[in-house]
C-alpha cells in the first residue's frame, strides 16, 4: 500500500484562528472558555462555552456566498483554504480527478435547522422557508462545497460518527490513498453547535459542565471534581496525499499518518463502556494497522472530555494497552479548546502532528487533584508543555452510540 503523508493543516479554534496561533495557545495552556455571546443564556443551566474569538467570516467569504452556507460550512472553507496554502497547492497544476474531499460533521447545520423551524412555528402556518434551507442544513454539504470551490472531482463524502467523526474521516482518507484510489484528499471536520438547541439538549443529557462562576477552569479532564464537558466550535483541515505525489510536487511534509483503528463500545446510547472496551479495541486496531507496538507510542492525545465516566474508561483502556509506565505521556487538549464534537478529532490530530514535528507535548490544564485510581500511573502532562522526542503520536476520539476512532501519526523520514 502507498505511504500517506500530511502536507498542510488549517485550524479555526476557540484558542486560535489558524494553525500557528492554535498550537501556540495549546503550548501556553490558554483556555478558550468564556460566557456565551451567541444567545441569551439567562434560563440555561450552562452559560458558557468555547466560542471563536475576534472572528468574522466576512473577512474570508463574500457576503452573498456566506448567506448560502451554515456556519459549519463557512468554518470548513476557511480552515481548508489555510491548509491549501500551507501545503503549497495549485490545483490548476494537478489532476483534480484524483483529488477528493472526505469531511466530517456530527451536527451539520443545526443552527440553520433551529432558525428555520422557529420562524415557521412563530408564523401562521404558511411554509415560508429559505430556498437554501436544505443545502445549508445537511451534514454532507461542506464536502460538496469544498469540492465545488476547487473543482475537485475525486472521492467525495462526509462521515458521521458523533464525536469520533473527523478521526473517522481521516482514517477513510488515509485508506483511499493507500489503496491508490486518490492522490490527495482534503479531510478534517467542522462544527458550529453553540446554539440554544444544542446547549439545551446536552444540558438535558447532563453532559455539560455548569461551572458558570469559572468558565476558564471548567474543563478539567481527569480531575476528581470535573462535572462535564465544555462545548466548543470551529474546524480543522488536513491535506493528505501519497508520499509519491507529495515528493513529485516538492510539497512540505509535516508528518506521516500510519495507522487508524475503529471499533464500538456496543454498550450504551451515550455512555462509554466502564472498562473502556471499545477504546481498548480501537487503540489495538490502530497499532496493528500501523505495525507498531504499544511501546512505540510516545504521546497520546486523549479524548478526555472532562466527564466522569468517559475519562475513567479511557484511562482504564490506556492502562490495558500501555501498562502503567510513568514515562508515557497523555494530555487532554479539550481542557483548553473545549469539545468541538465532530471536529474534535481534526484539531486534535493537528495537535498530534505538531507534536511529532516539534517534539513538544501540550499540557492538560485545570487539574487540581487527579483521580486516585490513576494518579501516578501515567504522565498526564499537567499545567506545562513538555519537550520530548516524539516519533509516534496517537489521537483518540469517541462518540455517542459507542463509536471509536483512533489515529496514529509518525515523524516523517524517507
C-alpha positions as CSV (number, residue, x, y, z in Angstrom):
1,X,0.0,0.0,0.0
2,X,1.1,3.6,-0.6
3,X,2.5,5.6,2.2
4,X,0.4,8.6,3.2
5,X,1.7,11.9,4.4
6,X,0.3,15.2,5.7
7,X,1.4,18.3,3.8
8,X,-0.8,21.0,5.2
9,X,-3.1,22.0,8.1
10,X,-5.7,24.6,8.8
11,X,-7.3,25.4,12.1
12,X,-10.1,27.6,13.3
13,X,-10.5,27.1,17.0
14,X,-11.5,28.8,20.3
15,X,-7.8,29.4,21.1
16,X,-6.6,30.4,17.7
17,X,-7.9,31.2,14.3
18,X,-5.1,29.5,12.4
19,X,-2.8,26.5,13.0
20,X,0.1,28.6,14.2
21,X,-1.9,30.5,16.8
22,X,-3.8,27.4,17.8
23,X,-0.6,25.5,18.5
24,X,1.0,28.4,20.3
25,X,-2.1,28.7,22.6
26,X,-2.0,25.0,23.4
27,X,1.6,25.1,24.4
28,X,0.9,28.1,26.7
29,X,-2.1,26.4,28.3
30,X,-4.7,29.0,27.2
31,X,-8.3,28.4,27.9
32,X,-10.9,29.3,25.3
33,X,-13.9,29.2,27.6
34,X,-16.0,32.3,28.4
35,X,-19.6,33.3,28.7
36,X,-21.7,32.6,25.6
37,X,-22.3,35.6,23.4
38,X,-24.4,33.9,20.6
39,X,-27.7,33.8,22.5
40,X,-29.3,34.8,25.8
41,X,-28.4,32.1,28.4
42,X,-30.5,33.6,31.2
43,X,-32.6,30.4,31.6
44,X,-29.9,27.9,30.7
45,X,-28.1,25.7,33.2
46,X,-24.8,26.2,31.3
47,X,-24.0,29.8,30.3
48,X,-20.5,29.4,28.8
49,X,-18.7,27.7,26.0
50,X,-15.5,27.9,23.9
51,X,-16.5,30.2,21.1
52,X,-14.3,31.5,18.3
53,X,-12.7,34.9,19.2
54,X,-12.3,38.0,17.1
55,X,-13.7,36.1,14.1
56,X,-15.8,37.5,11.3
57,X,-16.5,35.1,8.4
58,X,-16.9,38.0,6.0
59,X,-13.2,38.6,6.3
60,X,-12.8,35.3,4.4
61,X,-16.1,34.8,2.4
62,X,-18.1,37.2,0.4
63,X,-21.4,38.2,2.0
64,X,-23.6,36.8,-0.8
65,X,-21.7,33.5,-0.7
66,X,-21.8,33.3,3.1
67,X,-25.7,33.6,3.1
68,X,-25.8,30.2,1.3
69,X,-23.8,28.4,4.0
70,X,-24.4,27.5,7.6
71,X,-21.5,28.4,9.9
72,X,-20.2,24.9,9.9
73,X,-19.6,25.1,6.2
74,X,-18.1,28.5,6.5
75,X,-15.7,27.3,9.1
76,X,-14.8,24.3,6.9
77,X,-14.0,26.6,3.9
78,X,-11.8,28.9,6.0
79,X,-9.7,26.0,7.5
80,X,-9.3,24.3,4.2
81,X,-8.1,27.4,2.5
82,X,-5.4,27.8,5.1
83,X,-4.4,24.1,4.7
84,X,-4.2,24.6,0.9
85,X,-1.8,27.5,1.3
86,X,0.2,25.6,4.0
87,X,0.6,22.7,1.5
88,X,1.6,25.0,-1.4
89,X,-1.2,23.6,-3.6
90,X,-2.0,24.9,-7.0
91,X,-4.9,22.8,-8.1
92,X,-4.6,24.0,-11.7
93,X,-1.4,22.1,-12.0
94,X,-2.7,18.8,-10.5
95,X,-5.0,16.1,-11.7
96,X,-8.2,17.1,-10.0
97,X,-9.9,13.9,-11.0
98,X,-7.6,12.2,-8.4
99,X,-8.2,14.7,-5.6
100,X,-11.1,14.2,-3.2
101,X,-12.7,15.5,-0.1
102,X,-13.7,13.4,2.9
103,X,-15.1,15.7,5.6
104,X,-16.8,15.2,8.9
105,X,-19.6,16.9,10.9
106,X,-21.6,15.5,13.7
107,X,-24.4,18.1,13.7
108,X,-24.2,19.7,10.3
109,X,-26.3,22.9,10.0
110,X,-28.0,22.6,13.4
111,X,-28.3,26.4,13.7
112,X,-29.9,26.7,10.3
113,X,-32.4,24.0,11.2
114,X,-33.2,25.7,14.5
115,X,-33.7,29.1,12.9
116,X,-36.0,27.8,10.2
117,X,-38.2,25.7,12.4
118,X,-38.5,28.6,14.9
119,X,-39.5,31.0,12.2
120,X,-42.1,28.6,10.9
121,X,-43.5,27.9,14.4
122,X,-43.8,31.6,15.1
123,X,-45.7,32.2,11.8
124,X,-49.3,31.5,10.7
125,X,-48.5,28.1,9.2
126,X,-47.5,29.4,5.8
127,X,-44.4,27.4,4.8
128,X,-42.0,30.2,4.1
129,X,-38.7,28.5,4.1
130,X,-35.3,29.8,2.8
131,X,-34.5,28.2,-0.6
132,X,-31.1,27.4,0.8
133,X,-32.6,25.7,4.0
134,X,-31.9,22.1,3.0
135,X,-28.4,22.5,1.4
136,X,-27.4,24.7,4.4
137,X,-28.6,22.1,6.9
138,X,-27.4,18.7,5.5
139,X,-24.2,17.5,7.1
140,X,-22.6,16.4,3.8
141,X,-22.8,19.9,2.2
142,X,-19.4,21.0,3.4
143,X,-17.5,18.3,1.5
144,X,-19.6,19.2,-1.6
145,X,-18.9,22.9,-1.3
146,X,-15.1,22.3,-0.8
147,X,-15.0,20.2,-4.0
148,X,-17.0,22.8,-5.9
149,X,-14.8,25.7,-4.8
150,X,-11.6,24.0,-6.0
151,X,-13.0,21.8,-8.9
152,X,-12.1,18.6,-7.2
153,X,-13.8,15.6,-8.9
154,X,-12.4,12.7,-6.9
155,X,-13.9,10.8,-4.0
156,X,-16.3,13.0,-2.0
157,X,-18.4,12.2,1.0
158,X,-19.0,13.0,4.7
159,X,-18.5,10.8,7.7
160,X,-20.7,10.9,10.7
161,X,-19.8,9.0,13.9
162,X,-20.7,11.7,16.5
163,X,-17.6,12.9,18.3
164,X,-15.4,10.3,16.5
165,X,-16.5,11.9,13.2
166,X,-13.4,13.7,11.9
167,X,-11.0,11.0,13.0
168,X,-13.1,8.5,11.0
169,X,-12.8,10.9,8.1
170,X,-9.0,11.0,8.4
171,X,-8.9,7.2,8.5
172,X,-11.0,6.9,5.4
173,X,-8.9,9.4,3.6
174,X,-5.7,7.6,4.6
175,X,-7.1,4.3,3.3
176,X,-8.4,5.6,0.0
177,X,-4.9,7.0,-0.7
178,X,-3.3,3.8,0.4
179,X,-5.4,1.8,-2.0
180,X,-4.4,4.2,-4.9
181,X,-8.0,5.5,-5.3
182,X,-6.8,9.1,-4.9
183,X,-3.5,11.1,-5.0
184,X,-4.7,13.6,-2.4
185,X,-7.7,14.1,-0.1
186,X,-8.7,17.1,1.9
187,X,-10.0,15.9,5.2
188,X,-11.0,17.0,8.7
189,X,-14.2,18.3,10.3
190,X,-16.2,21.3,11.3
191,X,-18.8,22.1,13.9
192,X,-21.0,25.1,14.8
193,X,-23.1,23.8,17.7
194,X,-23.2,26.7,20.1
195,X,-27.0,27.2,19.8
196,X,-30.0,27.1,22.1
197,X,-31.0,23.6,20.9
198,X,-27.6,22.0,21.3
199,X,-26.7,23.6,24.6
200,X,-30.2,22.8,25.9
201,X,-30.0,19.3,24.6
202,X,-26.6,18.5,26.2
203,X,-27.8,20.1,29.4
204,X,-30.8,17.8,29.4
205,X,-28.4,14.9,29.0
206,X,-26.4,16.2,32.0
207,X,-23.3,16.2,29.8
208,X,-22.2,19.8,30.1
209,X,-20.3,21.5,32.9
210,X,-22.3,24.0,34.9
211,X,-19.3,25.7,36.5
212,X,-20.7,29.2,35.4
213,X,-18.7,31.0,38.1
214,X,-15.4,30.0,36.5
215,X,-15.6,29.0,32.8
216,X,-11.9,29.1,32.2
217,X,-11.3,26.3,34.7
218,X,-14.5,24.3,33.9
219,X,-12.9,21.8,31.5
220,X,-10.8,19.7,33.8
221,X,-10.1,16.2,32.5
222,X,-9.0,13.5,35.0
223,X,-9.8,15.8,37.9
224,X,-12.0,14.3,40.7
225,X,-14.2,17.4,40.7
226,X,-14.9,17.5,36.9
227,X,-18.6,17.9,36.2
228,X,-19.0,17.7,32.4
229,X,-17.6,18.9,29.1
230,X,-17.4,22.5,27.7
231,X,-18.8,22.9,24.2
232,X,-16.6,24.3,21.5
233,X,-16.8,25.3,17.8
234,X,-14.6,25.5,14.8
235,X,-12.8,23.4,12.2
236,X,-9.6,21.6,11.4
237,X,-8.4,20.6,8.0
238,X,-5.5,18.3,6.9
239,X,-4.1,17.7,3.4
240,X,-3.4,14.0,3.0
241,X,-1.6,12.7,-0.1
242,X,0.5,9.8,-1.2
243,X,4.2,10.2,-0.5
244,X,4.9,9.7,-4.1
245,X,2.6,12.5,-5.1
246,X,3.9,14.8,-2.4
247,X,7.5,14.3,-3.5
248,X,6.7,14.8,-7.2
249,X,5.3,18.3,-6.4
250,X,8.0,19.1,-3.9
251,X,5.4,19.5,-1.1
252,X,6.3,20.3,2.5
253,X,5.9,17.1,4.5
254,X,4.7,17.6,8.1
255,X,4.3,14.0,9.2
256,X,3.1,10.6,8.1
257,X,-0.2,9.1,9.0
258,X,0.4,5.4,9.6
259,X,-2.5,3.8,11.4
260,X,-6.2,4.0,12.0
261,X,-8.4,1.9,14.2
262,X,-12.2,1.8,14.6
263,X,-14.4,-0.1,17.0
264,X,-17.6,0.1,19.0
265,X,-18.4,0.0,22.7
266,X,-21.7,-1.8,21.9
267,X,-22.8,-0.8,25.4
268,X,-24.9,2.4,25.9
269,X,-26.6,5.2,23.9
270,X,-24.4,7.9,25.3
271,X,-22.1,6.4,28.0
272,X,-18.8,4.7,27.5
273,X,-18.1,1.1,28.4
274,X,-16.9,1.1,32.1
275,X,-13.8,-1.0,31.2
276,X,-13.1,1.1,28.0
277,X,-13.8,-2.0,25.8
278,X,-14.2,0.0,22.6
279,X,-11.3,2.3,23.3
280,X,-9.1,-0.6,24.0
281,X,-10.0,-2.3,20.8
282,X,-9.7,0.9,18.8
283,X,-6.2,1.6,20.0
284,X,-5.1,-2.0,19.4
285,X,-6.5,-1.9,15.9
286,X,-4.6,1.4,15.2
287,X,-1.4,-0.2,16.5
288,X,-1.9,-3.3,14.4
289,X,-2.7,-1.2,11.3
290,X,0.5,0.8,11.8
291,X,2.6,-2.3,12.5
292,X,3.6,-0.8,15.9
293,X,3.8,-2.0,19.5
294,X,2.4,0.0,22.4
295,X,5.9,0.9,23.5
296,X,6.4,2.8,20.2
297,X,3.8,5.4,21.1
298,X,5.4,8.5,22.7
299,X,2.3,10.6,23.2
300,X,-1.5,10.1,23.4
301,X,-3.8,13.0,22.8
302,X,-6.7,11.6,24.8
303,X,-10.4,12.1,24.0
304,X,-10.8,13.1,27.7
305,X,-13.8,15.4,27.6
306,X,-14.0,16.1,31.3
307,X,-16.9,13.7,32.1
308,X,-16.6,11.3,35.0
309,X,-17.3,8.1,33.3
310,X,-15.7,8.9,29.9
311,X,-12.3,10.0,31.3
312,X,-12.1,7.0,33.7
313,X,-13.0,4.4,31.0
314,X,-10.4,5.9,28.6
315,X,-7.6,5.7,31.2
316,X,-8.7,2.1,32.1
317,X,-8.3,1.3,28.4
318,X,-5.0,3.0,28.2
319,X,-3.7,1.0,31.2
320,X,-4.8,-2.2,29.4
321,X,-2.9,-1.2,26.2
322,X,0.2,0.7,27.5
323,X,0.6,-0.6,31.0
324,X,1.5,1.8,33.8
325,X,4.7,3.4,32.7
326,X,5.2,6.8,34.3
327,X,7.1,7.9,31.2
328,X,4.2,7.5,28.9
329,X,2.7,11.0,28.2
330,X,-1.0,11.7,27.9
331,X,-2.6,15.1,27.6
332,X,-6.1,16.4,27.1
333,X,-6.2,19.5,24.9
334,X,-10.0,19.7,25.4
335,X,-9.1,21.3,28.7
336,X,-8.2,24.4,26.6
337,X,-10.3,24.2,23.4
338,X,-13.5,22.6,24.9
339,X,-15.1,19.8,23.0
340,X,-15.6,20.5,19.3
341,X,-17.8,17.4,18.9
342,X,-17.4,16.2,15.3
343,X,-14.5,18.5,14.7
344,X,-12.6,17.4,17.8
345,X,-10.6,14.7,16.1
346,X,-9.4,17.1,13.4
347,X,-8.0,19.8,15.6
348,X,-6.5,17.2,18.0
349,X,-4.9,15.4,15.0
350,X,-3.3,18.7,14.1
351,X,-2.0,18.9,17.7
352,X,-0.6,15.4,17.3
353,X,1.1,16.3,14.0
354,X,2.6,19.4,15.6
355,X,3.9,17.3,18.5
356,X,5.8,14.9,16.2
357,X,7.1,17.9,14.2
358,X,8.3,19.9,17.1
359,X,8.9,17.3,19.9
360,X,6.5,19.1,22.2
361,X,3.5,17.9,24.2
362,X,0.8,20.4,25.1
363,X,-0.4,20.3,28.7
364,X,-3.7,19.3,30.4
365,X,-4.8,22.4,32.4
366,X,-7.1,22.9,35.3
367,X,-6.4,19.6,37.0
368,X,-6.1,20.1,40.8
369,X,-6.5,16.5,42.0
370,X,-6.1,13.5,39.7
371,X,-8.5,10.6,40.2
372,X,-6.7,8.5,42.9
373,X,-7.0,5.3,40.8
374,X,-4.8,6.8,38.1
375,X,-2.6,9.2,40.0
376,X,1.0,8.3,39.1
377,X,0.2,5.7,36.5
378,X,0.8,7.9,33.5
379,X,2.4,11.3,32.9
380,X,-0.7,13.4,32.4
381,X,1.4,16.4,31.4
382,X,-0.3,18.8,33.9
383,X,-0.1,22.6,33.6
384,X,3.0,22.9,31.4
385,X,4.1,21.8,28.0
386,X,6.8,19.1,27.9
387,X,9.7,18.7,25.4
388,X,10.3,15.1,24.4
389,X,11.4,13.2,21.4
390,X,8.2,12.1,19.7
391,X,8.3,9.6,16.9
392,X,4.7,8.5,17.1
393,X,1.6,10.3,18.5
394,X,-1.8,8.7,18.9
395,X,-5.2,10.5,18.9
396,X,-8.3,9.1,20.4
397,X,-11.9,10.1,19.7
398,X,-15.1,8.5,21.0
399,X,-18.8,9.3,20.2
400,X,-22.4,8.8,21.3
401,X,-23.5,5.4,20.1
402,X,-20.2,3.9,21.2
403,X,-18.2,5.0,18.1
404,X,-14.4,4.7,18.4
405,X,-11.8,6.1,16.1
406,X,-8.0,6.3,16.8
407,X,-5.3,7.6,14.5
408,X,-1.5,7.4,14.7
409,X,1.0,9.9,13.3
410,X,4.7,9.3,12.7
411,X,7.7,11.6,12.3
412,X,8.4,11.7,8.6
413,X,11.6,10.2,7.3
414,X,12.4,8.9,3.8
